[in-house]
Amino acid sequence: MMKNLNTCYEFVESKIGAGFARYGRFVSHHAWKIIMATVIVNGALGIGMIKLQSDIEIGNVYLPFGTESRDDLARVDDIFSDLSGSNFNPLTVSIVDGLYARVIVRATSGNLLDKTVLEEIKTMSNFIQNIETKNDNGSTIKFSDVCARSHSRCAVEGNIFWDEEFFKAIDNNNVTYPVFVSSSAGGQDYSSVVGKVTLDSTGKYLTSMEFLRLGFNIRTDEDKYKVMAEKWVAEFLIRLQSYTGSDKFEFAYRHHNSLNEELDENVSGDIALFAATIAMMITYACVATLSSRITDQVGQRMWLGFGGILAAGLAIVSSFGICATCGVDFVSIVGIVPFLIIGIGIDDMFILLSGLSEAQTKQSVEDKIAETLRISGVGITITSVTDFIAFMVGSGSSFIAVRNFCIYTGVAVVFCYINNVTLFAACIAINERRVRDNRHYMTCRRIQTKEVLKIENKSKKYILCCGGRPPRNREEAESFVDKLPRWLIPKIVLKLPFKIMIIILFLGYLAAAIYGCVNLKQGLLFTQLVSDDSYFFKYSEWEQNYFKRNDAVTFVIPSTRTYSKPETQSMIDELISSVQSNNYFDDDFEVNWLKTYMNSEYINGSSESEFIFGLQKFLSDPRYSIFVNDVKIDSINNHITSSRVYVLTVDLEDSQEEGKMMLESRELASAATIGCFAFAPSFVVYEQYVRILGQTLQSVGIALVSVFIITCIFMPHPVMIIFVTVVVTMIMTGVFGFMYYIDVALSAITMINIIMSIGFSVDFTAHICHGYMISNGATRDIRVKQAIDKTGAPIFHGAVSSLLGILVLVAAKSYIFRTFAAVMSFVLLFGIAHALLLLPVILSWIGPGRINSGDEGTIPEDKLENETVNANNDMINFKKYATVYKLYISGSDGEYSWHKIK
């Protein structure tokens, strides 16, 4: 059975390898044509970048689309008119579409409940309301021109605190909480706009408040106000930055577009830092390609490092051009695509260079390029196809940030692969021609060997700078760094004590990862998207830490009902009662037009027409005008076509509770006897808390299935398929779990990082497994050593070059880049640990047998110096006293005979 599986693997490997070899010969004959064609095509595609459009709206980019909350928002907007210009209700302000400026004031003494302090805050409020700016046509824009209105005046949240009746209540120590009633404004629940309050012993009267939030709301009933609002809040920001304030309080501020502007500024500010990371990766790629014969001027391959970077860079240009042409918006997180693609390109580059080193035994350039692509073509194809599928899975996400990132990256992965097997392969062919002709790696002039130059009595400096010859074998072609993995790793993974230690450590790693997965939080806090020194960060910190985390939830009855009937009234009472009895909701708060109307002097329930006639009088009373937009009456005043009531949640602990509350609200609405649905503007944000995990698991699951299928195609051996799939799953579990330990929640941003992690995980595992399968050693230990010899250096280079770049990103201000650095560090560290520590140990114990157990296996002289290998429990010295032996394998069970070779 095992022999048949090995034969199948050998057949697939030989057929695909033969195809790559034939293509390699074609490349060697047409190298310059291929380079020119590749550059022209990539450049032409890049022209599309002139159509590049960006989207920095946080609500559009990082919140999911196609959700129930967005559908409900559309229904609410369709049912209830926007009356922000005449009868503004703060309970209906949309987080996504609302327009506003807000200020939080903090008492330096610890208490704002003082008339003198409140008078100064009033002065600040008046200062803000008097801010003016210019429109494009030169006209003046005042706050009064754009403000939302209620009771024929600008609706400023916080005005109640300098109401004369409120001042009298302060003097009399009887400021009621949470509702204060004044004759001018009616009853107002102000509990949501004060923070860190203390009450008297009865719990009914306010004795102190350290924080107060002022809201300057802007009308949204016409599009022109949005344009005017953008100009006014820009001036608001400038004026508040220079406002001196008072020694009695300090303040923080924001407006509706602050987060978008701050995120865009942070990402733009970190671009220079990002450029530094790419420069470091390029430098490493060039240094790592230097030959270990450092003074040889022919065998150096530094320019191939630049060629590999060029191939990845052109892939980025093509991707951005194609995506821009197709109308895919550039979002802030797409800024990490260049780093990612260069990392993938460098990894593929080192795989191809490793194949080139092994091909040095071939004589002609044509044979070397053919052998290089035969050896390395399968490896880079597996990883590229898997990367592409993973990103295409993510392109179906309802999060625009995830979708657009995956589209940009998926297209770039395709072109990175194409450019590597065309442009970079052609660069290798040209470089090998230069080496064959004994040309200097810098000047490309023909030079003599050092031996010839010494005979010609050239100076030492001349010999040093102008002498060299082609490498004769792999040892001479490789760099010093290439030799490190194959020297160090086998000394660790092939010793029994270290094997046991590695298994124990990985069991501990898996336990910690699973614990982190179970406790991982979900959702993106918008404060994380800005730097700590941002004015928005200060405001958000105060708001999150010192104000209640509660929401007004609307229960909308969208269909026509006969509200004069006791049955309808009873159903609404039952709905509110069931909601208030739920643990997520306050058991007292409600804004209920029907209940208020029923208790008013206007009620007339003798018939539906009389009920509506009395209701219209009720709504025209200034005391009850707040309910105008909570009841919709048909055009002939015969029926109430829809209505809504409000309840308030309790102070919720965190984002997880907010998501659960939203789901609970919907269940309560579904269970109600009266047809209704639950909605709050904040549900648009909370939707991410309940959707992100499912979408992430779905994307990762599909990607893992893709890994399984791709491995079946390119490595058709059940043991290897299981190893690759299981190890990639272990790496992904670690990435998921260890995010918990650095306090990074699962969000649209981390979902992107996890999707891209799949590709890197496959890179590491597939390379080492493929290297093992194509090795022809006598025993598992020898094959593991040969696999590390073939693929250890590329894996090591790919990880180290990326880690060097990531170190710089740790200093980034942007949460996007810092999170990317953290998650990528996990991926690279876990990936290289699994590939070079865990997998070699497992393969050395239960790896598949040799591909063709009837072949001879030659033990290279430089590989078995003073080495012993356990074959059938006998310890055999393969080299002794400078004598080389040839090993003959006679069966899959490891039987052997060995003979001395002169």
N, C-alpha and C positions, 0 to 999 in steps of 0.2 A: 504493500500500500504506500509506504513512505517513498519507495523507489519510484513509483508511478507519479506521485506528487512532485518529486524532485525533477523527474523527466519533463513534466508539464511546465514547471517553472523554468527549466533550462530552455525549453522550446520557445516560450514567450520571450524570455530574455534574449535569446539568440536572434529571433525574428525582429524584435524591436531594435535591438542593438545593430543588427545588419542594416536596417533602414537608416538609422542615424549615421552609420559608417558610410553608406553610399552618399548621403547628403553631405557628410564631411568632405568627401572627395570633390563634390561639386563646389563647395565653398572654397576649397584650396585653389581651385582653378579660376574662380571668378571673384576673388576677395574684394578688389577695389570697386567692381561694379555693384556688389552687394552693399558695400558701405555707402556708396553714393546714393543708391536707390533707397536705402533705409533712412538716411538723413533727409532726403528730399521728401519722402512720404510723411515722416514724422513732422517735419517742418511745415508741410502743407496743411496737415491736420491741425497743427497748433494755431494756424491763422484764425480758427474759430474762436479763440479766446477774446477776440475783439467784441464778441457778443456776451461776454461773461457778465452775469447779473448776480448780485448778492442779496441775501435775505438775513437780516439781523434781528427780526422780530422773535423774541424769546417764545411768546405764546404760539407762534406758527411753527417754530423749528423744534423746540424741545418738549412740546406737549402733543399727545397723540391726536390724530385726525380719524374721522369715521367712527367716533365713539358715541355712546348713548348721551353723554352730557352735551356734546356739541349738537346732536340732533334735538335734544330738549331745549337748548339755548335758542335754536332756530324756531322751535315751536312757540316758545315764550315771546320772542321778538315779533312773531307773526300775530299772536293773539293780543298782546298788550302794546299799545302805542308808546313811543318814546316821548314822555312828557317832561324831560329834564329841563326844558326851557320855560316851564310854567309850574309844574308840580313835582319837583324832584323828590325822589325817595332814596335815601342812602342804602337801603336794604337791597336795592336792585343794581348797584354799581357792578359792572362786569370787570373782572380782573384782566381779561384779555383785551376788551374793547373800550374800557372806561378811560376817561380823561380827567386828570386831577393833579394837584400839587399838595403835598402834605408836609407837616412839620411836627416833630415831637419835641416838647419842652421838658426839661428835667430841672427840678429845684435844687439849687446848690445847698439849701438848708435842709432838704429832705421833705419839704411840705410846700405845695403850691396853693393850698387852701387858705389863702390870705388875700385880702382885698388889694393891698398895695402891689403884690406880685401879679395878681390877675389883671390889674390895670396896666402894668407894663407889658404883659402878654397881649392884651388888647391893642396896645400901641403897635406891637410887632404885627399883629393881624391886620391892622389898618395900613401899615407900611406895605405889606404884601398886596393887599387889595388895591393899593394906589400905584402899583408897578405898571408902567406903560412901555410899549415898544412900537415899532413901525411895521406896517404891512408892506407888501411889495409895491403897492400903488401909492405909498407915502402916507396913507392914513394912519391915525393913531389907534393902537389896540390897547384897551384897558381891560382889567379883570371884569368889570361890570359889563363889558361888551360880550364876553364869552362865558360868563359864569352860569352854572345851573341855578334855577330859581325855584323858590318856594315861598308862599305867602308874599308874592310880589317883591321879593328881595333876594340877593345872592345867598345861595345855600352854603353857608360856611359851618362845617361841623366844629363845634366848640363855642359857638356864640352864646350858648346857654350860660356859660361861666361868667359872663359879665352882664347878664340880665340883672336889672335892679332888684328883682325879687330874690335872685340867687344871692346877691350881696347881702340882703337883709337876713337871709337864712344863715349866712356865715356869721353875722353878728349875733344871731340868736342861737347858734350852735344846733340848728335843726335842718341841716342839708340832707334831705332824704336820699336814700340809695337803694336800688339802682336807678329809680325813676324820679325825676324832679318835674313838678308841674308849675308852669307859669301861665299867667293869663294871656300873654302875647303869643307864646309858642305851643301851648298845650303841654301834655305830658311827654317827656323825652327820656328814653332810656340811654343814659350816658356811660354805662358800665364798660362798653367796648372801647371808649376813647380815653379812659384814665387807667393808670398803671400803678402798681404797688400801693394799694389803698389800705387804710385801716378804718374800722368801724367802731362804734361805741358798743357798750355791753349788750345792748338790745339787738345789734346787728342791723338796725334800720337807718342809722344816721352816719354820715361820712365825717370822720374826724381829721383825716389827712390823705393826701395823694401826692406822690413824688413825680409822676409823669402825666402829661396831658398831650393828646394828639389833636392837631388842628387839620381839617380837611377843606381844601379849596377846590370844589368840584366844578367841572366845565361841562357845558351842555353838549349833547351828542345827537340832537334831533335833526341836524342838517350837516352835510359834509363840509360846508365852508368853515364850520367851527373847529374841525380837526386841524385844518391848515392854520387857522389863527391861533389855535391852542399850542401848536408846535413852536410858534414864534414867542408866545407869551411865556411858556415854561422855560424856554432858553434864556429869556431875560430874567425870569424868576431865579434861575440857577446862578446867574452872574451876580445879581443883587444880594442873594442870601450868602454867597461866598464872602462878600465884603461887609455884611451886616455885623455891627459891633455887639448888639444885644444888650445884656444887662448883667451886673454882677450877681443878680438874684437867681438867674437861671442860665443854663446852657441849652443848646438846641441841635437837632439833626434834621435833615430834610431830604426829600426826594420828589420826583414827579413820575408820571405814568411811563415815560420813556427812559428813565434813568438806567435801568438794568440793561436795556439794549445798547445804550451809548457806552456804558462802562465796560461791558463785555467786549464790544468792538474795539474800544481803546486798549484794553488789556491784551487782546489777541494781537492787535497791530503793534503794540509795544514790545511783545515777545518775539516778533518776527526776526529781529536782529539776533536774539538768543538762539532762535531756531536755526538761523544761518550758521551760527557758531557750531552747533551740534553736527550739522551736515559737513562742515569743514573738517571737523575732527574725524568723522567717519571716512571722508575722502583721504585725509592724511594717513589714517591707519591702513586703508586699503592699499595705498601706494607703498608704504613702508613694509607692510606684510608681504608684498610681492617681490621684494628685493631678494636676490639670490644669496645663499649662505656664503658663496664665494664673493665676498663683498668687494674685493679689489678687481674682480673680473669685469671687463667692460663690454663683454659680448652677451653673457648669460643673464644679465639683469632684465627683470620683467616689470619694472615700475610703470612703464607706459601702459601696460595692460590694465593696471589699476585704474588709470584715468579712462581707459576704454570701457571698463565695466561701469564706472560712474556715468559716463556719457550715455551708455545704453539705457540705464535707469532714468537719467534726466530727460532723455527724449521721450521715454514712455510717459512721463509726467506731462510733458508738453502735449503729446497726442491726446492723452486722457482729458485734460482740461479743455482742449480745443473741441473735441467731439462732444463732451458733455455740455459745454456752453452752447454749441450749435444746436443741440437737441433741447435746449431750454431748461436744463437741470441747474437750479440755483446753487451758487456757492454759499455755503453756510460756514460759520466760524470753525467748526471742528474739521472741516475739509483741509484746514491749514496743516494738519499733521500728515496728510497724504504723502508729501515729498519725503519726509523722514521714513515713513513706512516702506515706500517703494524703493528707496535707496537701500534700506536694510535688506529687503528681499533680493534686490539686484546684486548686492555685495555677496549675499549667501550663494546665489547661483554662480556668480563669478568665481568664487573660491572652489565650488564643486567642479567647474570646468577646468580651472587651473590644476586642481588635484589630478584630474584625468590626464591633463597635459604632462604632468610630472611622471605619471606612470607610462606615458607613451614615448618617453625619451629613448627607449630601446629600439624604436622603429628608426629606419634610416632616412626615408624621404619625408618631405613636408606633407605630402598627400597622405601618406600612411599615418603620420602623427596626428593630423587633424581628424582623420577617420577614426583612429583609435580613441582619441579624446572624446569625441561625440558618442562613440559606442559605449564607452565606460560611464560617461556622465549624463548622457541624454535622458535616460530613464529617470534618474534621480531628480533632475530639475523639472521634468514633465510631471511627475507625481505631485510635487509640491505646488507647482503653478496651477495645475488643474484643480487641486483641492482648495487652494486659496481662492481661485475664481468662483468655485461653487459656493464656498462659505459666504463670500461677499454678495453673490447674487441672491442667496437666501435672505440676507439682511436687507436687500433692496426692496423686499416686499413689506417692510415694516410700516406701521401707521405713524411712526415718529419720522418727521421729515429729516431731522438731523441724521438719523440712522440710515434712512433710505438714500439720501443724496450722498452721504459719505461712502456707502457701499457701492453705489453706482460709479462714482469717481474712481474708487480704489479698484473695483473689479475690472474696469476698462484698462486702468494703468497696469494691473497684473498681466493682462493679456499682452499688452505691448511690451512690457518688461521681458516676458518670455520670448516673444518674437524677436525683439532687439538682441537678446542674448545669443540666440541660435543663428542670428544673421550677422548683425554688426559686430558683436563681440567675438563670435567665432571667426569672422573674417579678419578682425584685428589679430587674433592668435595666429592665423595663417600668415599674415604679413610679417608678424614678429618672428615666426619660425623661419621664414625666408631670410630675414635679416641675420638671424643666428647662423643659419646654414652657410651664408656667404661671409661669415666672420666680420660683421659690420659692428661698429661702435654703437652702443645703445642710445647715445645722445646725438652724435653727429651723423650716424648711418654711413660713415666712411669705412672702407675695408681696412682692417688692422691686422697685425701679426700676433702670433701667440707670444706669451711672455718668454718662452724658451728661445724662440727665434730672436726676439729683441735683445735678450742677454748675449746671444752669440754675436749680434751686431753691435754689442757694447753700448747700448742705449743707457741713458741715466736711469737711476731708480725711480725718479719722479715720472719720467717718460713711460717707463714700463708700468708703473702704477696706474697712470691715467690713460694709457693707450694700448695696453696689452690685454689679450683675452682669447678665449676659444669657446666653442659650443659645449654645453654640458654633455657628459658621456652617459650619465644615468640619472635616476631620480634623485639620488642623494645630492648631486651637484646642482640640480635644477631647483630644489626646494630652498625656502628661507629657513632661518634659525627657528622662527616661531612654528613653522610647519612640523618640525621634529619634536616639539615639546609634548603634544598629546600622546604620540605613540611611544615616547620614552617613559612618561609618567603614569598614564592611566592603567596600562597592563600591570604595573607593579602594585596597583591598588585592587583592581577588580578580579585578579586571578589568584589572590591569596585567600585561603579559607577564612582566617580571622576577620579580614576586611569584608569578605562577602557577607558574613553573619552580621557584622556591624552595619553594613549598608542596608540589609533587609530590615533590621530593627529600626534604623533611622527613618526609613520610608514608611514603615507601619505607623510610627509616631507622626510623621508628616500627614499621612492620610487621615488619622484620627483628628488632628488639629484642623485639617481642611474641612472635614465633615461637620465638626462642631461649628466652624465659622459659617458654613453654608446654611445650617439650621437657624442661626441667629442673625443672618445678614439682613440689614434694613433695606427698604426700597424707597425710591423717590428722590428727586433732585430738589435740594433747597437752593433757591435762586441766589441766596447770599453767597453760596459757594462759588458762584461764577465771577465774582469781582474780587479785587485785591483787598487786603486788610486795611489799607490806608485810604480806601475809597469813601467818599461821603455817603454813598448808598449803603456801604457795609455798616457804618456806624448807626444809621437809621434802622436798618434791618435787625441788627443785634439788639437794640433797645426794644424794638417791636416784638421780637420773638421771646425775649427774656422777661419782659415786664408787663406785657399786655395779655389779656385773655386770648386763648386760642379757640374761639368759638365762632359759629357762623349762623346766620339767619337762613333757614331752609324753607323754601316755598313749596306748598302743596297746591298744585294747579288742577282745577276741575275744568277740563277743556270743553265739555259738552253742555248742551242746554238742559237746565233743570228748573223745576218749579219750586223756587225757594220759599214761597209762602206756605208750602205744605210742611207740617211738623215732621214728616218722615225724612224729608231732605235735610231739615235743620238737625234732626237727630243723627243722621249719618255723618254730617260734618262734625258734630260734637263728639261722636264716637271716634272719628279719625283723629281729632286733636287729642282726645283722652288717651288713645292707644299710643300716640307718638310721645306725649308727655310722660307716660308711664315707662317708656324705654330708657335704659341707662345712659344712652347717648344724648338725651335731650333734657333741657331744663323743665321742671315740672310745673312752672308757673307762667313763664313768658309766652305770650301769643299776641300777634297782631291780626285780629279777626274782625273784618268789616261787618260780618253778619251778627256776631255777638254784640258789637258796639251799637249797631243799628237797632237790634232787638231791644236794647236797653235805653234807647233814645226816645225823645218825645215825638219823633217823626214816624214811628212804626205804625203801620196799618196793614194787618194781615188778613183782612176780610176776603180779599181775592188777590190773584197774581197782579192784576193791573193796578189795584190800590197799593199793593206792596211795592211795586216799581215806582209809582207816583210818589210815595213817601220816601223811597230810597233816593230819588233824584233831589228832593228837598234836603235830605240828609247830607248828600255829597256836596251840595252847594253851600253848606254851612262851613265857614273857614276853619272851625274847630275840627271838622271831619274831612277836610279836603284831601288829607293824606291818602284816603281810601279811593280817590277818584279812579286811579289806574289799577285797582284791584278787582273791579267789577265791570264787565262788558255787557251793555244792553243793546239789543238789536235796534235797527234804524227806526222802527215804528213803535218802539217802547212797549212791546208786548212780552218779550222774554229776556231773561238773563242768559246769555250764550256761554259765558265762562266767568270764572272767578278764581281767586287765590287767597290763601291764608298763610301766615308766617309763624314758625316756631323757632326757638333758639337752642343750639346745642350747648352742652356743658363745656367746660374748659378741657379741651382734648390734649392728651399728653404729647403726641407726636404724629408724624405723617402716617404711620401705620393705622393709628386710631382714626385719623381723618378719612382714610380710605375705607375702613370698616364702617364708619358712620354713614358714608355715602351709600354703600351697599345695603345697610340696614334701613336707610330712608326709603330706598326703592322697594324693599320687601314690605315695609309698612304700607306704602302706597298700593302695592299689588294686592295686599290682603284686605284693604279697606272696602267696605260695601259700596261706597260711592266711587265711581271711576275717576281716578286722578293719577298724577305722576309727581314725583319729588324732584326738586331742582334747586340748586344754589349756584351763583356765578362761580364760586370756588370749586365746584365739581369738575370744571374743565381742567383744573390743575390736579385735583385729587385722582383723576382718572389714571394718571401715570402710576400711582401707587398700587393700583390693582391690576394693571395690564402689563407692566414692565417685566415681571417675573415670567408670566406665561409666554410672552413674545420672545424673551431671551432663551428660555428653555426650548421653545419650538425651533428657534434659529439654530441653537447649538445642537439640538437633536438631529435636525435635518442635515446639518454639516457633518456630524459624526457618522450618520448613515452614508453620506457622500464619501467620507474617508474610507469607510468599509468597502464601498463599491469600487472606488478608484484603486484601493489596495488589491482587491480581487482581480482587477484587470491587469495591473502592472506587476504585482507580486502574488501570483496565483498559488499560494501555499497557505493552507488553513492555519497553521501555527503562526506564521508571520502576520496574517490578517488579524488574528486574535491579539497578538502582541501589540501591533500598531494601534488598533482600536482601543484596547484597554489602557495603554500607556497615555494616549492622547486624552482619554477620559480622565485619567488620574491627574494629568497636568491641568486640565480645565477645572476639575474639582478643587485643586489647590489654588488656582487663580480666583475662583469664586469665593472660597472659604477665607483666604488670607486678606481679602478686601475688608472683611469684618474687623481684623486686628489693626488696620490703619484708619478705621472709621470712614471708609468710603462706601456709600450706599449704592445699591443697584439702580441705575438710572439710564436715560437714553445715552449719556456719555459713556458710562462704563459698559453698557451693552455693546457699543461700538468697539471698545477695547477688547471685550471678550470674543467677539466675532473674529477680529483680526488675530487674536491669540491662537485660534484654531490652526491657521496657516503655519505660524511659527512652530507650533507643537508638532504638526505633521512633518515639517522640515527636518527637525531633529530626529524624530523616531524613524521616519522612512529611510533617511540616509544610512543610519547605523544598521537597520535590518537588511536593507538592500546590499550594503557592504558585506554583511555576514553571508548572505545567500550566494553571492558571486565569488566568495573566497573558497579556496580549494585545499584548505589545511587538513591534516590527518585527524585531528580531534577537535572537539568544540572549543577548547581553550585556544588552540592555534588559530581557529577561524575567527574567534572573538578578537584575538590580537591583530589578525589581518584586517578585520573590519575596521578596527580603530585606526590601523595604519592607513587605510584607504580614505576613511571619512572623518576621522577625529579632527584633523586640521581644519577642514572646511566648517565643521560644526563649531569648533572653537573660535575661528575667525569671525564667523557670522554673529556669534553671541557677543564676543568682546567688542567688535566694532560698534554694535548697537548699544551696548552698555556704556561705552565711552561717551556716546552722544547723549544718552539718557542722563548721565551725571550732570550735564549742563542744564537740562530742563528742570532739575530739582529747584533751581533758583527762579523759575518762571513765576510771574504774578498770576497768570491765568490758571484757573482751576482745571481747564481743559488740558493744558499741557502738563500740569503737575500730576493729574490723575493718569494721563497717558504714560508719564514717566514711571509712576508707581506700578501700574498694572503691567507695563512692558518689562519692568525689572523682574516681576514675579515670573512672567512667561519665559524670559530668557534664562533666569537662574534655575527654575524648575525644569525647563526644557533640556538644558545642558546636563543637569543632574540626572534626569531620567535617561537621556541618551548615552551618556558616557559613564554612568555608575550603575543604575538599576538594570537597564537592558543588557549590558555585557554580563552582569552576574547571572541573570535569568537565562540568557543564551548559553552561557558556559555550563549550565546545569541541564536544561531541557530544550536547547535549540535543535532545529531539524538537522538530519544527517547531511553528508556532502551531496552536492547536486549529482555528481557522477562518480560513484564509488569504485568504478572499475578503472579509473584513470590513474596515471602516475602523478605523484605529488612531489615536486622538487622543493627542497627546503633551502631557501637562499642563505648563502654564507653569512650575510650581515644580519640575519634575523635570529639565528639560533646560537649565538655566542654564549657558551656556558649555561645553556637552558635545558631544563628537563620538562617533559610533557607526559602526563599520565594517559597511556593507551592500554585499554584492557587491564587496568590496575598494575601494569608494569611500568617502571620508571626508565625511560630511554634517553640517553644523551645523544642528541642528533648531531652534535659537533664535538669533536674531541681531538686535541693535538692538531688543530688546523686541518682536519680531514673532513670533507663534506660528504654527506650520505644522501642517497635518493631513497625515498620511502615508496613502497608499492602497497596500495590498499586493495585488498582482495574481496571485500564485502562490506555491506552497510553496518555490520556489527563491529567494525573497527579492526579486523585482523590485518596484519601488516607483515612485510618483510623489508629489510633495509640492507643496502649494499654500498660499499665504499666506492667513491669516485675519485679518480686522480685529478 
